[in-house]
Each structure stands twice: as C-alpha cells, then as structure tokens.
C-alpha cells in the first residue's frame, strides 16, 4: 500500500486527484493540505463525498509518505519539493516549477527567478507515452501542462520521423477550468458565456517554451505558432494542428506511423479515417483522442487532438506517472 500526501487538495486538479485516488486499490491518502481551508474537512468546502481533514502546507502529520502530489502554484511547489526529496519522498509536481530544464528560460517565461534551480536537472518530464523508462526511475516528475500534452502526443511521432516540412500552426481551445480557480476578468461567467476568447497570441503563452523544449530536443529546427482560445465549457482541450509534410509523405504513411507508434498505448486512441476528434471524445477520461485529415495540395496534415485538461492534462496523467514509478499497472484507477 502506498502512502500518499496531496498538497493543494482544493484546487481543480487537487480535487480530481482526490476523486481518482480514492478508488485506487493500492493507495492510502495520509493527508491533504489547503492553507485557505486548513482545519476543515474537504466535504465542508467542496461538493465531494470525502471527509479528509485539511492541513496547512507546512504542518502536516508526521507519518512518512512514499509520494507527494504537489497541486500548488509553482513557487510553493518548488520550495516544498527539495525537503521532501531529501527525506526520500518521491514527488510528482503538477505545477510548472520543474517542466523547463533551463532556469534562465524559466525566468524569461514566468518573470521570476526559479526558487530551486538545483533540482531542474533531476526532474523527469512526465509524459508517459514518450518518457516511460525515465519516469519509472524518477524521484521528481514534472507533470506536463495540459496544452503541451495534447500537442506533443500529436506531433512527437512526426518529429521523430522527420516528416514535418515547416512551421506547425496550432489552434487550441480550452475549457474554463484550465484557467484555475483564481478569479480573473476573462474567466467570469459574463466574459466566457456565449463567447470565444483568443489570448496570449503571438506565441506569448507560457506553455510555448515547454512544447518547443520537447520538440526541439528531437529536431533543433522545429518551429510552431500557438494560438490558444478560452471557450464556454467547464473542461476539455481540443487542439487543431496544421502540419506541413515532407513531399515523400502521404496520408497512408502518416496514419501507419501514428497507429504503430501508439499501438500498445492504453491512453492514446487514433480514430479511423472519416471520424473527427471532439472535446466530447475524451471528457472524463485519461485518454488522448487523435484524428487525422490529409490535404494533398498543398501537402498538409490536419491533426485534431482531444484531452480532458483535468485528467490526461493534469491529475490522471499524474496518477499514470505514479503507477509507473511504483511498478503498478499503468491503468490502475484510470480505466
């Protein structure tokens, strides 16, 4: 039985972790935290059936734990990770604290100095389909961002096969839960309802360096344009990717590549020809659903990639990583 601590249990991702872990047969939640609601039960501050007591982040029960999930802002997560690792506790961080390998890039992206740059080199980027072996051995896993998960699962096989001929254009839509619980002018009901809000255009979104880091590690010349949009749904991400192909590639080759690459992956599903991935295809699941659409002239590929931003884009993927780290069936509590 794994003893688990959840930091930030009242966030959207924290609540999803609690829901999924409560049905995991090999997990015991030792404690969960919330500075805002410390001293109260989870069921008293959120519409859930779980009566776990909430503790302050820095005053948790002294019982040892095998793994800590950090569903906290990046600065808090970075400061907590080091002391946990020094005690032998493995860590899965759901924030952006450890996703970027370069502390200077982190500072340029998030406009602040990294609180624990000495840990960056040891963090493993936690996208299981692409980094399964390192995740199994990792002490610190950086859970990927939601947009990058949808994009990387679509593009990584093509980049590895050198099938991409130029700049990839990505038009991505996210549900409102992707903005987190903190109120802001653009996520109030009156701003979102019956509206579509483009934001962080011109490659200004903080997930762009994360996507570039992973894809340029395969192809140093890889380039993308990323345009995110907020849409009036509670959860879900649909990324539509426009990929220029090398002249030697056709639809059958691309379909064979993707189907073969993900043939044994339980959480990636390729739709058959003629079907289109939608947000509804992945909602409530840990599955990334892909569809492929070929334009022969110009030689262009359109890929649709659908995930649930709170599950495959966050908490479900974190549990998938946990299962790998502790030698459990990767699908436990996720199917």
C-alpha positions in Angstrom: 0.0 0.0 0.0 1.4 3.4 -1.0 1.1 6.2 1.5 0.3 9.5 -0.3 0.1 13.2 0.6 -1.8 15.7 -1.6 -0.7 19.3 -1.4 -3.4 21.7 -2.7 -6.3 19.4 -2.4 -8.9 22.1 -3.0 -7.7 23.2 -6.4 -9.4 21.8 -9.5 -6.5 19.4 -10.1 -6.3 18.6 -6.4 -10.0 17.6 -6.2 -9.6 15.5 -9.3 -6.6 13.7 -7.6 -8.7 13.0 -4.5 -11.5 11.6 -6.6 -9.3 9.3 -8.6 -7.0 8.2 -5.7 -10.0 7.3 -3.6 -10.8 4.5 -6.0 -7.1 3.3 -6.3 -6.7 -0.1 -4.7 -3.1 0.4 -3.8 -3.2 3.9 -2.3 -3.8 5.3 1.2 -4.2 9.1 1.4 -2.3 10.0 4.6 -3.0 13.7 4.5 -4.1 16.5 2.2 -3.5 20.2 2.5 -5.1 23.6 1.9 -3.8 26.8 3.5 -7.0 28.5 2.7 -9.3 25.9 4.4 -6.9 24.4 7.0 -8.8 22.8 9.9 -11.9 22.0 7.9 -13.0 18.8 6.1 -12.8 18.6 2.4 -16.5 17.8 2.1 -17.2 21.1 4.0 -15.5 23.3 1.4 -16.1 21.4 -1.8 -19.1 19.4 -3.2 -17.5 16.0 -2.7 -18.2 13.0 -0.5 -14.7 12.8 1.0 -14.3 13.8 4.7 -10.5 14.1 4.8 -9.2 16.8 7.2 -7.3 19.6 5.5 -3.9 20.7 7.0 -1.7 23.7 6.3 1.1 23.0 3.8 3.8 23.3 6.4 2.1 21.5 9.3 1.2 18.0 8.0 1.0 14.8 10.0 4.5 13.4 10.7 3.7 9.9 9.3 6.1 9.1 6.5 4.7 9.0 2.9 6.0 7.3 -0.2 4.9 10.1 -2.6 3.7 13.7 -2.6 1.5 15.2 -5.2 2.0 19.0 -5.4 -1.1 20.7 -6.9 0.2 24.1 -5.9 1.4 27.3 -7.5 4.9 26.9 -9.0 6.8 28.9 -6.3 5.3 27.0 -3.4 5.8 23.6 -5.2 9.5 24.4 -5.9 10.2 25.3 -2.3 8.4 22.2 -0.9 10.0 19.6 -3.3 13.6 19.8 -2.1 12.9 19.0 1.6 10.7 16.1 0.6 13.2 14.6 -1.8 15.9 14.9 0.9 13.8 12.7 3.1 13.4 10.0 0.4 9.8 11.0 -0.6 9.2 10.9 -4.3 7.4 13.9 -5.8 5.0 14.5 -8.7 4.6 18.2 -9.3 1.5 19.3 -11.2 2.7 23.0 -11.5 5.2 24.4 -14.0 8.0 24.5 -11.5 10.1 21.7 -13.0 9.0 21.4 -16.6 11.7 23.6 -18.1 15.2 22.4 -17.8 16.9 25.9 -18.1 16.5 28.2 -15.1 17.1 31.2 -17.4 14.3 30.1 -19.7 12.0 29.7 -16.6 12.8 33.2 -15.6 12.0 34.6 -19.0 8.8 32.6 -19.3 7.4 33.2 -15.8 9.1 36.5 -15.0 10.7 35.4 -11.7 13.8 33.6 -10.6 13.4 29.9 -10.0 13.3 29.1 -6.3 15.1 25.7 -6.6 17.2 25.7 -9.8 19.4 22.9 -8.5 16.5 20.4 -8.9 15.8 21.1 -12.5 18.4 18.7 -13.9 17.0 15.8 -11.9 13.3 16.4 -12.9 11.8 14.0 -15.5 9.2 15.3 -17.9 6.2 13.2 -17.1 4.6 12.3 -20.4 4.4 8.5 -20.1 3.9 7.7 -23.7 7.2 9.5 -24.5 9.3 9.1 -21.4 8.1 5.9 -19.8 11.5 4.4 -18.8 12.9 7.6 -17.1 9.6 8.1 -15.2 9.9 4.6 -13.7 13.2 5.5 -12.1 12.4 9.2 -11.3 12.4 10.7 -7.8 10.9 14.0 -9.2 8.4 14.1 -12.0 7.3 17.3 -13.7 3.7 16.6 -14.8 3.3 18.3 -18.3 1.0 21.2 -19.0 -2.4 20.4 -20.5 -1.9 22.2 -23.8 1.5 20.6 -24.3 0.1 17.1 -23.6 -2.4 17.5 -26.4 0.2 18.9 -28.8 3.2 16.7 -28.0 1.2 13.4 -28.3 0.1 14.5 -31.8 3.5 15.8 -33.0 6.2 13.8 -31.4 6.0 10.7 -33.7 6.0 13.0 -36.8 9.0 15.0 -35.5 10.9 11.7 -34.7 10.2 10.5 -38.3 11.4 13.8 -39.8 8.0 14.1 -41.6 7.4 17.8 -40.9 8.5 20.3 -43.6 8.0 23.7 -41.9 6.3 25.7 -39.1 3.3 24.0 -37.4 0.3 26.1 -36.6 -1.7 25.1 -33.6 -5.2 26.4 -32.9 -6.2 25.2 -29.4 -9.4 25.6 -27.4 -9.6 25.1 -23.6 -12.4 24.9 -21.1 -12.6 27.4 -18.3 -11.2 25.0 -15.6 -7.9 25.4 -17.4 -7.6 28.9 -16.0 -7.6 27.7 -12.4 -9.8 28.8 -9.5 -8.4 32.3 -9.1 -11.0 34.8 -10.5 -9.9 37.0 -13.3 -11.6 39.3 -15.7 -11.6 36.8 -18.6 -12.9 33.8 -16.7 -16.0 35.3 -15.2 -19.3 33.8 -16.5 -20.3 37.0 -18.3 -17.0 37.1 -20.1 -16.9 33.5 -21.1 -20.6 32.6 -21.8 -21.5 32.6 -25.5 -18.1 33.8 -26.4 -14.7 32.6 -27.6 -11.7 34.4 -26.2 -8.3 34.2 -28.0 -5.5 35.1 -25.6 -1.7 35.1 -25.3 -1.4 35.3 -29.1 1.9 35.7 -30.9 3.5 32.7 -29.0 3.1 34.5 -25.7 1.5 31.6 -23.9 3.7 30.2 -21.1 3.3 26.7 -22.5 5.1 27.5 -25.7 8.6 27.1 -24.3 7.6 23.8 -22.8 6.4 22.5 -26.2 9.5 23.9 -28.0 11.8 22.4 -25.5 10.4 18.9 -26.0 10.2 19.1 -29.8 13.5 20.9 -30.4 15.2 18.1 -28.4 14.1 15.9 -31.4 14.5 18.4 -34.2 16.5 21.6 -33.3 14.9 23.5 -36.2 11.3 22.8 -35.1 9.0 25.8 -35.1 5.4 26.4 -34.1 2.8 29.1 -33.8 0.5 28.5 -30.9 -2.9 30.3 -30.6 -5.0 29.4 -27.5 -8.7 30.2 -27.0 -10.9 30.0 -24.0 -14.3 28.5 -24.8 -17.5 28.3 -22.6 -17.2 24.7 -21.4 -16.2 23.5 -18.0 -13.4 21.2 -19.1 -11.6 19.8 -22.1 -9.0 20.7 -24.7 -9.2 20.4 -28.4 -6.0 21.3 -30.3 -6.2 21.5 -34.1 -2.7 21.3 -35.6 -1.8 22.3 -39.2 1.3 20.4 -40.2 3.2 20.9 -43.5 4.5 17.5 -44.6 7.7 16.5 -46.5 6.9 15.6 -50.1 7.7 12.0 -49.6 4.9 11.6 -47.0 1.2 10.7 -47.8 -1.9 10.1 -45.8 -1.3 6.3 -45.5 2.2 6.7 -44.3 1.2 9.2 -41.6 -1.7 7.0 -40.4 0.5 4.0 -40.2 3.2 5.9 -38.3 0.7 7.2 -35.7 -1.2 3.9 -35.3 2.0 1.9 -35.0 3.6 4.4 -32.5 0.6 4.2 -30.2 -0.5 0.7 -30.9 0.2 -0.5 -27.4 -0.6 2.7 -25.5 -3.8 2.4 -23.3 -4.4 6.1 -23.2 -4.0 7.2 -26.8 -6.7 6.4 -29.3 -6.5 7.0 -33.1 -9.9 7.5 -34.7 -10.4 5.7 -38.1 -10.5 7.7 -41.3 -13.5 9.8 -41.7 -14.0 10.5 -38.0 -13.0 13.7 -36.2 -11.9 14.1 -32.6 -14.0 16.4 -30.5 -13.9 17.5 -26.9 -16.6 15.0 -26.0 -14.4 12.1 -27.1 -12.1 12.5 -24.1 -14.2 14.2 -21.5 -14.0 12.4 -18.1 -11.2 10.1 -19.3 -7.4 9.8 -19.2 -7.4 9.3 -23.0 -6.0 11.4 -25.7 -8.0 11.0 -28.9 -6.4 11.8 -32.2 -7.9 12.2 -35.7 -6.0 12.7 -39.0 -7.1 14.7 -42.0 -5.0 15.0 -45.1 -4.9 17.8 -47.7 -3.0 16.6 -50.8 -2.4 20.1 -52.3 -0.6 21.7 -50.6 0.8 18.6 -48.8 -0.7 19.4 -45.4 -1.8 17.4 -42.5 -4.6 18.5 -40.1 -4.5 16.7 -36.7 -7.2 17.1 -34.0 -6.1 16.2 -30.5 -8.6 15.9 -27.7 -7.9 15.5 -23.9 -9.7 16.3 -20.7 -7.5 19.0 -19.2 -8.1 17.9 -15.6 -7.4 14.2 -16.2 -4.9 13.5 -19.0 -3.9 17.1 -18.9 -3.2 17.0 -15.1 -4.4 14.6 -12.4 -5.0 11.5 -14.4 -1.6 11.8 -16.0 -0.1 12.3 -12.5 -1.6 9.0 -11.4 -0.4 7.3 -14.6 3.1 8.5 -13.6 2.7 7.3 -10.0 1.7 3.8 -11.3 4.8 3.7 -13.4 7.1 4.9 -10.6 5.9 2.2 -8.2 5.7 -0.7 -10.6 1.9 -0.8 -10.7 -0.3 -1.5 -13.7 -0.3 1.8 -15.6 -4.0 1.9 -16.0 -5.0 1.4 -12.3 -7.7 3.7 -11.2 -7.8 5.3 -14.7 -9.9 2.9 -16.7 
